[in-house]
Amino acid sequence: MKANTFTLFIGVLFLLVLGSSVYARPVHVHNAPPANKVVVVTTPRPHANAVWVKGHWCWKNNAYLWNDGKWIDPKPGCVWVDGHWKNTRHGWEWIEGHWRKVK
């Protein structure tokens, strides 16, 4: 009986943690992000199909911090859409980069 209760507890805890990350509200920043840095990619492409994800400003601890770009593996049938800051009526909101299916 104790094992079933513990398993149920772990399951509920997992769902709470998962749910909090899935339904997290976007952060709205009132200050516009700085202009993107001009970055020269100096790291070699790890393989012929690797996709470069541009660096961007992220909001952390009430300040903009630069997040360097990186190489990622491609996703078949998709193209990479870079993340970007969007000016909304609530303030600046970060839209994550993502893969978009090619039609």
Beta strands, then each sheet from edge to edge (+ up, - down):
strand 1: 28-29
strand 2: 51-53
strand 3: 56-60
strand 4: 63-67
strand 5: 70-72
strand 6: 78-81
strand 7: 84-88
strand 8: 91-95
strand 9: 98-101
sheet 1: 1+ 8- 7+
sheet 2: 2+ 5-
sheet 3: 3+ 4-
sheet 4: 6+ 9-
end
